[in-house]
Amino acid sequence: MNFLSAEKKIEAFISRSAKKAGAKGIVLGLSGGIDSSVVATLAARALGPENVLGIMMPSSVNQPQDIEDAKLVATKLGIKTKTISIQPMLDAFSSQLKPEKRAVANLMARIRMCVLYYHANTRNYLVAGTGNKSEISIGYFTKCGDGGCDILPIGELYKTQVRQLAKSMGIPKVIIDKVPTAGLWPGQTDEGEIGMTYEELDKALMGRRKDSRVTKMVASSQHKREPPEVCKI
């Protein structure tokens, strides 16, 4: 892959999407992870750092280092930031609903989506999602959560390609080398949930490795990649 070409195409896509929507800028969740760091960098290049807002949305289970890593990227780029704890909102929901680990994890993602859209609405910004092709392909995202966005700048790049792109863009090594995690519960890791490494997953998705489990994940998550089905009358 020509990563310089990919960078330019994504930057042009972000710029074109904002112009088409009449939006003044981009807002995204800045987690301190590689995907959001790459998207933030490309958005800042496309629209100027003054038109990009990165929102850090920790809960009680997030590691302080994640916030530090997010701030590192934001400072390097010169973008605007906000830190908003989602814990009070999560507690309010949990006080009325019976806690269940996976349901609460999805709730966390949906609360973050609401926070992003609030700030998008008040600023006339677009919400940029940070999902990559590997995760989108197998449905490893929350419907109406981190899957809720206006544009997906790196949605055509597999996770392993995002890592390579990050290196070519000069994303801090500490972020590139981090163990991917959504911080949904203590000790949670993306690869642990998926059940394989991203290298193994990408080989299967690219057709270089046969894996019936991956085939099943792609098929069963098809509904997450499509608009709600309408009953034909």
Helices and strands as residue ranges (DSSP letters): H 3-21, E 25-29, H 34-47, G 49-51, E 52-56, H 64-77, E 80-83, H 87-94, H 101-123, E 125-127, H 133-138, H 159-169, H 173-176, H 190-194, H 198-205, H 212-220, G 222-225
